[in-house]
Amino acid sequence: MEDPLDVRDEPRAERRDSVFGRLDRVEPGETVAITADTDVRPSIAQYRIERETALEWTVETDGPDAWEVHVTKRDESTAESPDFDVREIPPKRRHEVLTDTFDRLEPGQGFVLVNDHDPEPLYHELRSTHGDVIGWEYASRDAGEWRVEIAKTDESDAATDDGVAATFDVREIPKPERHPTIHHRYGNLEAGDAMEIVAPHEPKPLHQEFQQQYGDAFEWAVMDRSPGEVRVRITKGSGGADEAGDDLAVTTELDVRDRPPAERHELIFESYADLEAGEGFVLVNDHDPKPLYHQFEAEAGPEFHWEYRLKDPGEFRVLIGKTDAGSGPASTATATHSDAAADDGPQAPF
Protein backbone atom coordinates (compact mmCIF):
# COMPACT_ATOMS: atom_id res chain seq x y z
CA MET A 1 0.00 0.00 0.00
CA GLU A 2 1.41 3.37 -1.05
CA ASP A 3 1.30 6.53 1.06
CA PRO A 4 -2.38 7.37 1.64
CA LEU A 5 -4.09 10.59 0.60
CA ASP A 6 -6.38 12.39 3.04
CA VAL A 7 -8.29 15.34 1.56
CA ARG A 8 -10.68 16.01 4.44
CA ASP A 9 -8.92 19.24 5.40
CA GLU A 10 -8.52 20.51 1.85
CA PRO A 11 -10.88 23.04 0.23
CA ARG A 12 -13.48 21.19 -1.82
CA ALA A 13 -12.46 23.00 -5.00
CA GLU A 14 -8.94 21.55 -4.71
CA ARG A 15 -9.76 17.95 -3.84
CA ARG A 16 -10.21 16.67 -7.38
CA ASP A 17 -6.77 17.97 -8.37
CA SER A 18 -5.25 16.32 -5.29
CA VAL A 19 -6.83 12.98 -6.21
CA PHE A 20 -5.57 13.27 -9.80
CA GLY A 21 -2.09 14.24 -8.67
CA ARG A 22 -1.84 11.33 -6.26
CA LEU A 23 -3.11 8.79 -8.80
CA ASP A 24 -0.66 10.13 -11.39
CA ARG A 25 2.16 9.09 -9.06
CA VAL A 26 0.82 5.56 -8.53
CA GLU A 27 2.63 2.92 -10.56
CA PRO A 28 0.78 0.04 -12.24
CA GLY A 29 0.02 -2.66 -9.71
CA GLU A 30 0.21 -0.29 -6.75
CA THR A 31 -2.68 0.61 -4.46
CA VAL A 32 -3.35 3.87 -2.65
CA ALA A 33 -5.93 4.66 0.05
CA ILE A 34 -7.89 7.90 -0.41
CA THR A 35 -9.84 9.34 2.51
CA ALA A 36 -12.44 12.11 2.33
CA ASP A 37 -15.50 13.30 4.21
CA THR A 38 -17.66 12.88 1.09
CA ASP A 39 -17.88 10.19 -1.56
CA VAL A 40 -14.67 10.47 -3.59
CA ARG A 41 -15.59 7.87 -6.21
CA PRO A 42 -16.81 10.42 -8.81
CA SER A 43 -13.31 11.95 -8.92
CA ILE A 44 -11.76 8.49 -9.27
CA ALA A 45 -14.14 7.65 -12.11
CA GLN A 46 -13.30 10.94 -13.82
CA TYR A 47 -9.59 10.10 -13.56
CA ARG A 48 -10.17 6.75 -15.23
CA ILE A 49 -12.08 8.42 -18.07
CA GLU A 50 -9.73 11.36 -18.66
CA ARG A 51 -6.46 9.46 -18.24
CA GLU A 52 -7.82 6.43 -20.13
CA THR A 53 -6.29 4.28 -17.42
CA ALA A 54 -7.60 1.02 -15.98
CA LEU A 55 -8.42 1.35 -12.27
CA GLU A 56 -10.05 -0.89 -9.71
CA TRP A 57 -11.31 0.31 -6.35
CA THR A 58 -12.97 -0.98 -3.22
CA VAL A 59 -14.84 1.01 -0.60
CA GLU A 60 -13.49 0.29 2.86
CA THR A 61 -15.54 2.94 4.70
CA ASP A 62 -18.66 4.49 3.21
CA GLY A 63 -19.55 7.48 5.37
CA PRO A 64 -21.37 9.30 6.64
CA ASP A 65 -18.48 11.25 8.17
CA ALA A 66 -15.58 9.55 6.40
CA TRP A 67 -15.03 7.69 3.15
CA GLU A 68 -12.00 5.50 2.50
CA VAL A 69 -11.48 4.05 -0.97
CA HIS A 70 -8.57 1.81 -2.00
CA VAL A 71 -7.59 2.38 -5.63
CA THR A 72 -5.35 0.07 -7.66
CA LYS A 73 -3.87 1.11 -11.00
CA ARG A 74 -3.65 -1.63 -13.62
CA ASP A 75 -0.88 -1.99 -16.19
CA GLU A 76 -3.10 -1.32 -19.16
CA SER A 77 -5.03 1.47 -20.83
CA THR A 78 -8.76 1.38 -21.42
CA ALA A 79 -9.41 0.57 -25.07
CA GLU A 80 -13.16 1.00 -24.65
CA SER A 81 -15.12 3.75 -22.98
CA PRO A 82 -15.27 2.94 -19.26
CA ASP A 83 -18.49 2.65 -17.31
CA PHE A 84 -19.51 5.54 -15.10
CA ASP A 85 -22.17 4.16 -12.75
CA VAL A 86 -23.91 7.08 -11.04
CA ARG A 87 -26.70 5.14 -9.37
CA GLU A 88 -25.12 5.48 -5.93
CA ILE A 89 -24.51 9.21 -6.32
CA PRO A 90 -27.26 11.31 -4.66
CA PRO A 91 -29.63 12.59 -7.37
CA LYS A 92 -28.82 16.23 -6.62
CA ARG A 93 -25.13 15.64 -7.44
CA ARG A 94 -25.52 13.56 -10.60
CA HIS A 95 -26.02 16.33 -13.15
CA GLU A 96 -23.24 18.40 -11.63
CA VAL A 97 -20.81 15.47 -11.73
CA LEU A 98 -21.80 14.37 -15.23
CA THR A 99 -21.74 17.82 -16.83
CA ASP A 100 -18.35 18.46 -15.23
CA THR A 101 -17.11 15.12 -16.56
CA PHE A 102 -18.27 15.93 -20.08
CA ASP A 103 -16.83 19.45 -19.92
CA ARG A 104 -13.38 17.99 -19.26
CA LEU A 105 -13.42 15.44 -22.09
CA GLU A 106 -11.13 15.85 -25.05
CA PRO A 107 -12.64 15.32 -28.51
CA GLY A 108 -12.92 11.59 -29.11
CA GLN A 109 -13.14 10.69 -25.42
CA GLY A 110 -16.25 9.30 -23.80
CA PHE A 111 -17.77 7.01 -21.21
CA VAL A 112 -20.72 4.69 -20.71
CA LEU A 113 -23.24 6.24 -18.34
CA VAL A 114 -25.07 3.74 -16.13
CA ASN A 115 -28.20 5.17 -14.51
CA ASP A 116 -31.39 3.92 -12.86
CA HIS A 117 -33.68 5.78 -15.27
CA ASP A 118 -33.61 7.38 -18.70
CA PRO A 119 -31.05 10.23 -18.50
CA GLU A 120 -32.50 12.11 -21.47
CA PRO A 121 -32.68 15.44 -19.56
CA LEU A 122 -28.88 15.29 -19.35
CA TYR A 123 -28.70 15.01 -23.14
CA HIS A 124 -30.78 18.16 -23.57
CA GLU A 125 -28.64 19.99 -21.02
CA LEU A 126 -25.38 18.99 -22.70
CA ARG A 127 -26.66 19.84 -26.16
CA SER A 128 -27.94 23.23 -25.00
CA THR A 129 -24.52 24.01 -23.54
CA HIS A 130 -22.12 22.42 -26.04
CA GLY A 131 -24.07 22.29 -29.29
CA ASP A 132 -23.87 19.48 -31.81
CA VAL A 133 -20.81 17.72 -30.40
CA ILE A 134 -22.66 15.17 -28.25
CA GLY A 135 -22.38 11.51 -29.13
CA TRP A 136 -25.34 9.81 -27.44
CA GLU A 137 -26.32 6.20 -28.08
CA TYR A 138 -28.48 3.97 -25.91
CA ALA A 139 -26.80 0.61 -25.29
CA SER A 140 -29.56 -0.85 -23.10
CA ARG A 141 -32.81 0.18 -21.43
CA ASP A 142 -33.29 -2.35 -18.64
CA ALA A 143 -35.35 -1.80 -15.52
CA GLY A 144 -33.11 -0.03 -13.03
CA GLU A 145 -30.13 0.01 -15.43
CA TRP A 146 -29.99 2.32 -18.41
CA ARG A 147 -26.69 2.37 -20.30
CA VAL A 148 -25.81 5.23 -22.64
CA GLU A 149 -22.59 5.65 -24.62
CA ILE A 150 -21.64 9.33 -24.38
CA ALA A 151 -18.79 10.94 -26.31
CA LYS A 152 -17.50 14.38 -27.20
CA THR A 153 -17.21 14.33 -30.98
CA ASP A 154 -15.49 17.69 -31.51
CA GLU A 155 -14.25 20.81 -29.75
CA SER A 156 -16.95 22.66 -27.87
CA ASP A 157 -17.32 26.43 -27.78
CA ALA A 158 -19.56 26.27 -24.72
CA ALA A 159 -19.96 29.56 -22.93
CA THR A 160 -19.37 29.36 -19.20
CA ASP A 161 -21.22 31.29 -16.53
CA ASP A 162 -20.32 30.60 -12.93
CA GLY A 163 -23.71 31.84 -11.82
CA VAL A 164 -25.67 29.23 -13.80
CA ALA A 165 -25.73 25.52 -13.03
CA ALA A 166 -27.56 24.50 -16.23
CA THR A 167 -28.81 25.97 -19.49
CA PHE A 168 -31.59 24.62 -21.71
CA ASP A 169 -32.34 25.91 -25.18
CA VAL A 170 -35.90 24.65 -25.47
CA ARG A 171 -35.95 25.36 -29.18
CA GLU A 172 -33.86 22.20 -29.53
CA ILE A 173 -36.08 20.07 -27.26
CA PRO A 174 -39.27 18.38 -28.55
CA LYS A 175 -42.31 20.13 -27.07
CA PRO A 176 -43.65 17.16 -25.06
CA GLU A 177 -40.27 16.83 -23.33
CA ARG A 178 -39.65 20.49 -22.48
CA HIS A 179 -41.50 20.90 -19.21
CA PRO A 180 -40.59 17.48 -17.73
CA THR A 181 -36.93 18.10 -18.62
CA ILE A 182 -36.86 21.49 -16.93
CA HIS A 183 -38.73 20.32 -13.82
CA HIS A 184 -36.38 17.34 -13.53
CA ARG A 185 -33.28 19.54 -13.64
CA TYR A 186 -34.76 22.14 -11.31
CA GLY A 187 -35.44 19.40 -8.79
CA ASN A 188 -31.73 18.53 -8.79
CA LEU A 189 -30.56 22.07 -8.12
CA GLU A 190 -29.24 23.02 -4.71
CA ALA A 191 -30.89 25.96 -2.96
CA GLY A 192 -29.35 29.14 -4.35
CA ASP A 193 -28.38 27.57 -7.70
CA ALA A 194 -29.79 28.91 -10.95
CA MET A 195 -30.67 27.54 -14.37
CA GLU A 196 -31.36 29.42 -17.58
CA ILE A 197 -34.01 28.75 -20.20
CA VAL A 198 -33.62 30.01 -23.77
CA ALA A 199 -36.97 30.11 -25.58
CA PRO A 200 -38.48 31.78 -28.66
CA HIS A 201 -40.67 33.85 -26.31
CA GLU A 202 -41.20 34.13 -22.58
CA PRO A 203 -42.42 30.70 -21.35
CA LYS A 204 -45.39 31.94 -19.33
CA PRO A 205 -47.10 28.51 -19.06
CA LEU A 206 -43.91 27.19 -17.46
CA HIS A 207 -43.86 30.16 -15.09
CA GLN A 208 -47.42 29.36 -14.03
CA GLU A 209 -46.48 25.72 -13.42
CA PHE A 210 -43.58 26.80 -11.22
CA GLN A 211 -45.86 29.09 -9.22
CA GLN A 212 -48.37 26.27 -8.72
CA GLN A 213 -45.78 23.65 -7.82
CA TYR A 214 -43.10 25.58 -5.93
CA GLY A 215 -44.95 28.62 -4.59
CA ASP A 216 -42.53 31.36 -3.54
CA ALA A 217 -39.51 29.04 -3.38
CA PHE A 218 -37.96 30.29 -6.64
CA GLU A 219 -37.02 33.49 -8.46
CA TRP A 220 -37.91 34.12 -12.09
CA ALA A 221 -36.03 36.82 -14.01
CA VAL A 222 -35.99 37.69 -17.71
CA MET A 223 -32.30 38.30 -18.41
CA ASP A 224 -32.47 39.16 -22.10
CA ARG A 225 -35.20 39.69 -24.66
CA SER A 226 -34.74 39.95 -28.42
CA PRO A 227 -36.80 38.94 -31.47
CA GLY A 228 -37.13 35.16 -31.43
CA GLU A 229 -35.13 34.66 -28.23
CA VAL A 230 -35.85 35.22 -24.56
CA ARG A 231 -33.45 34.14 -21.82
CA VAL A 232 -34.99 33.43 -18.40
CA ARG A 233 -33.03 32.69 -15.23
CA ILE A 234 -34.70 30.55 -12.55
CA THR A 235 -33.07 30.52 -9.13
CA LYS A 236 -34.02 27.89 -6.59
CA GLY A 237 -34.83 29.06 -3.10
CA SER A 238 -35.22 26.99 0.04
CA GLY A 239 -38.27 25.10 1.17
CA GLY A 240 -39.44 23.84 -2.23
CA ALA A 241 -42.03 21.08 -2.17
CA ASP A 242 -39.77 18.62 -3.96
CA GLU A 243 -36.77 18.75 -1.64
CA ALA A 244 -37.56 15.53 0.21
CA GLY A 245 -37.66 13.55 -3.03
CA ASP A 246 -34.34 14.96 -4.23
CA ASP A 247 -32.53 13.26 -1.36
CA LEU A 248 -34.05 9.81 -1.87
CA ALA A 249 -31.74 7.07 -3.13
CA VAL A 250 -33.59 5.22 -5.90
CA THR A 251 -33.11 1.51 -5.29
CA THR A 252 -35.00 0.05 -8.24
CA GLU A 253 -37.58 0.58 -10.96
CA LEU A 254 -40.81 -1.37 -10.45
CA ASP A 255 -42.65 -1.83 -13.75
CA VAL A 256 -46.06 -3.38 -13.06
CA ARG A 257 -47.57 -2.97 -16.51
CA ASP A 258 -47.27 -6.69 -17.27
CA ARG A 259 -48.69 -7.72 -13.89
CA PRO A 260 -52.35 -8.65 -13.42
CA PRO A 261 -54.17 -5.71 -11.82
CA ALA A 262 -55.08 -7.82 -8.79
CA GLU A 263 -51.38 -8.30 -7.96
CA ARG A 264 -50.14 -4.76 -8.45
CA HIS A 265 -51.09 -3.07 -5.17
CA GLU A 266 -49.77 -5.94 -3.06
CA LEU A 267 -46.44 -5.93 -4.91
CA ILE A 268 -46.10 -2.15 -4.60
CA PHE A 269 -46.85 -2.15 -0.88
CA GLU A 270 -44.36 -4.98 -0.33
CA SER A 271 -41.71 -2.96 -2.17
CA TYR A 272 -42.51 0.07 -0.03
CA ALA A 273 -42.28 -1.99 3.16
CA ASP A 274 -38.78 -3.14 2.16
CA LEU A 275 -37.48 0.43 1.86
CA GLU A 276 -35.18 1.95 4.43
CA ALA A 277 -35.46 5.62 5.41
CA GLY A 278 -34.03 7.76 2.61
CA GLU A 279 -34.76 5.18 -0.11
CA GLY A 280 -37.33 5.06 -2.87
CA PHE A 281 -38.30 3.25 -6.05
CA VAL A 282 -39.75 4.40 -9.36
CA LEU A 283 -43.14 2.87 -10.08
CA VAL A 284 -43.99 2.44 -13.77
CA ASN A 285 -47.68 1.95 -14.54
CA ASP A 286 -49.91 2.10 -17.62
CA HIS A 287 -52.31 4.63 -16.08
CA ASP A 288 -52.34 7.26 -13.35
CA PRO A 289 -52.07 5.31 -10.05
CA LYS A 290 -53.89 8.00 -8.08
CA PRO A 291 -56.08 5.51 -6.12
CA LEU A 292 -52.84 3.95 -4.87
CA TYR A 293 -51.71 7.37 -3.67
CA HIS A 294 -54.87 7.79 -1.60
CA GLN A 295 -54.36 4.33 -0.10
CA PHE A 296 -50.79 5.19 0.85
CA GLU A 297 -51.90 8.52 2.28
CA ALA A 298 -54.41 6.75 4.51
CA GLU A 299 -52.13 3.92 5.66
CA ALA A 300 -48.51 5.12 5.50
CA GLY A 301 -46.80 7.38 7.99
CA PRO A 302 -45.52 10.94 7.55
CA GLU A 303 -42.33 9.63 5.91
CA PHE A 304 -44.31 8.68 2.78
CA HIS A 305 -43.22 10.54 -0.37
CA TRP A 306 -44.98 10.56 -3.77
CA GLU A 307 -43.65 12.45 -6.77
CA TYR A 308 -44.73 12.20 -10.40
CA ARG A 309 -41.79 11.85 -12.79
CA LEU A 310 -43.65 11.21 -16.06
CA LYS A 311 -47.27 11.36 -17.19
CA ASP A 312 -47.57 9.98 -20.71
CA PRO A 313 -50.32 7.86 -22.27
CA GLY A 314 -49.53 4.28 -21.34
CA GLU A 315 -46.60 5.19 -19.10
CA PHE A 316 -46.82 6.89 -15.73
CA ARG A 317 -43.70 7.09 -13.54
CA VAL A 318 -43.91 7.91 -9.85
CA LEU A 319 -41.13 8.14 -7.28
CA ILE A 320 -42.38 6.46 -4.10
CA GLY A 321 -40.18 6.57 -1.05
CA LYS A 322 -39.59 6.99 2.64
CA THR A 323 -38.01 10.24 3.73
CA ASP A 324 -35.70 10.35 6.72
CA ALA A 325 -37.38 10.11 10.10
CA GLY A 326 -38.44 13.41 11.55
CA SER A 327 -39.45 15.05 8.27
CA GLY A 328 -43.10 14.16 8.77
CA PRO A 329 -45.05 17.34 8.05
CA ALA A 330 -42.90 18.28 5.07
CA SER A 331 -43.21 14.77 3.63
CA THR A 332 -46.98 14.79 3.88
CA ALA A 333 -47.14 18.20 2.24
CA THR A 334 -44.92 17.03 -0.59
CA ALA A 335 -47.07 14.00 -1.31
CA THR A 336 -50.30 15.98 -1.23
CA HIS A 337 -48.87 18.69 -3.47
CA SER A 338 -47.58 16.22 -6.03
CA ASP A 339 -50.97 14.54 -6.15
CA ALA A 340 -52.71 17.84 -6.65
CA ALA A 341 -50.40 18.61 -9.54
CA ALA A 342 -51.63 15.49 -11.28
CA ASP A 343 -55.07 17.08 -11.65
CA ASP A 344 -53.70 19.86 -13.83
CA GLY A 345 -53.80 17.73 -16.96
CA PRO A 346 -51.13 17.60 -19.66
CA GLN A 347 -48.39 20.16 -19.34
CA ALA A 348 -48.85 23.06 -21.72
CA PRO A 349 -46.25 23.62 -24.46
CA PHE A 350 -44.33 26.87 -24.69
Secondary structure as the mmCIF struct_conf table of DSSP 4:
data_model
#
loop_
_struct_conf.conf_type_id
_struct_conf.id
_struct_conf.beg_label_comp_id
_struct_conf.beg_label_asym_id
_struct_conf.beg_label_seq_id
_struct_conf.end_label_comp_id
_struct_conf.end_label_asym_id
_struct_conf.end_label_seq_id
HELX_LH_PP_P HELX_LH_PP_P1 GLU A 2 PRO A 4
STRN STRN1 LEU A 5 ASP A 6
TURN_TY1_P TURN_TY1_P1 ARG A 8 ASP A 9
BEND BEND1 GLU A 10 GLU A 10
HELX_RH_AL_P HELX_RH_AL_P1 ARG A 12 ASP A 24
TURN_TY1_P TURN_TY1_P2 ARG A 25 ARG A 25
HELX_LH_PP_P HELX_LH_PP_P2 VAL A 26 GLU A 27
TURN_TY1_P TURN_TY1_P3 PRO A 28 GLY A 29
STRN STRN2 THR A 31 ALA A 36
BEND BEND2 ASP A 37 THR A 38
HELX_RH_AL_P HELX_RH_AL_P2 ARG A 41 ARG A 51
TURN_TY1_P TURN_TY1_P4 GLU A 52 GLU A 52
STRN STRN3 THR A 53 ASP A 62
BEND BEND3 PRO A 64 ASP A 65
STRN STRN4 TRP A 67 SER A 77
BEND BEND4 ALA A 79 GLU A 80
HELX_LH_PP_P HELX_LH_PP_P3 SER A 81 PRO A 82
STRN STRN5 ASP A 83 ASP A 85
TURN_TY1_P TURN_TY1_P5 ARG A 87 GLU A 88
BEND BEND5 ILE A 89 ILE A 89
HELX_RH_AL_P HELX_RH_AL_P3 PRO A 91 ASP A 103
TURN_TY1_P TURN_TY1_P6 ARG A 104 ARG A 104
HELX_LH_PP_P HELX_LH_PP_P4 LEU A 105 GLU A 106
TURN_TY1_P TURN_TY1_P7 PRO A 107 GLY A 108
STRN STRN6 GLY A 110 ASN A 115
BEND BEND6 ASP A 116 HIS A 117
HELX_RH_AL_P HELX_RH_AL_P4 GLU A 120 HIS A 130
BEND BEND7 ASP A 132 ASP A 132
STRN STRN7 ILE A 134 ASP A 142
TURN_TY1_P TURN_TY1_P8 ALA A 143 GLY A 144
STRN STRN8 GLU A 145 LYS A 152
BEND BEND8 ASP A 154 ASP A 154
TURN_TY1_P TURN_TY1_P9 ASP A 162 GLY A 163
BEND BEND9 ALA A 165 ALA A 165
STRN STRN9 ALA A 166 ASP A 169
HELX_RH_3T_P HELX_RH_3T_P1 VAL A 170 GLU A 172
BEND BEND10 ILE A 173 ILE A 173
HELX_RH_AL_P HELX_RH_AL_P5 LYS A 175 GLY A 187
TURN_TY1_P TURN_TY1_P10 ASN A 188 ASN A 188
BEND BEND11 LEU A 189 LEU A 189
HELX_LH_PP_P HELX_LH_PP_P5 GLU A 190 GLU A 190
TURN_TY1_P TURN_TY1_P11 ALA A 191 GLY A 192
STRN STRN10 ALA A 194 ALA A 199
BEND BEND12 PRO A 200 HIS A 201
HELX_RH_AL_P HELX_RH_AL_P6 LYS A 204 TYR A 214
TURN_TY1_P TURN_TY1_P12 GLY A 215 ASP A 216
BEND BEND13 ALA A 217 ALA A 217
STRN STRN11 PHE A 218 SER A 226
TURN_TY1_P TURN_TY1_P13 PRO A 227 GLY A 228
STRN STRN12 GLU A 229 LYS A 236
BEND BEND14 SER A 238 GLY A 239
TURN_TY1_P TURN_TY1_P14 ALA A 241 ASP A 242
HELX_RH_AL_P HELX_RH_AL_P7 GLU A 243 ASP A 246
TURN_TY1_P TURN_TY1_P15 ASP A 247 ASP A 247
HELX_LH_PP_P HELX_LH_PP_P6 LEU A 248 LEU A 248
STRN STRN13 ALA A 249 ASP A 255
TURN_TY1_P TURN_TY1_P16 ARG A 257 ASP A 258
BEND BEND15 ARG A 259 ARG A 259
HELX_RH_AL_P HELX_RH_AL_P8 PRO A 261 ALA A 273
TURN_TY1_P TURN_TY1_P17 ASP A 274 ASP A 274
HELX_LH_PP_P HELX_LH_PP_P7 LEU A 275 GLU A 276
TURN_TY1_P TURN_TY1_P18 ALA A 277 GLY A 278
STRN STRN14 GLU A 279 ASN A 285
BEND BEND16 ASP A 286 HIS A 287
HELX_RH_AL_P HELX_RH_AL_P9 LYS A 290 GLU A 299
BEND BEND17 ALA A 300 ALA A 300
TURN_TY1_P TURN_TY1_P19 PRO A 302 GLU A 303
STRN STRN15 PHE A 304 ASP A 312
TURN_TY1_P TURN_TY1_P20 PRO A 313 GLY A 314
STRN STRN16 GLU A 315 LYS A 322
HELX_LH_PP_P HELX_LH_PP_P8 THR A 323 ASP A 324
TURN_TY1_P TURN_TY1_P21 ALA A 325 GLY A 326
HELX_RH_AL_P HELX_RH_AL_P10 GLY A 328 ALA A 341
HELX_RH_3T_P HELX_RH_3T_P2 ALA A 342 ASP A 344
BEND BEND18 PRO A 346 PRO A 346
HELX_LH_PP_P HELX_LH_PP_P9 GLN A 347 PRO A 349
#
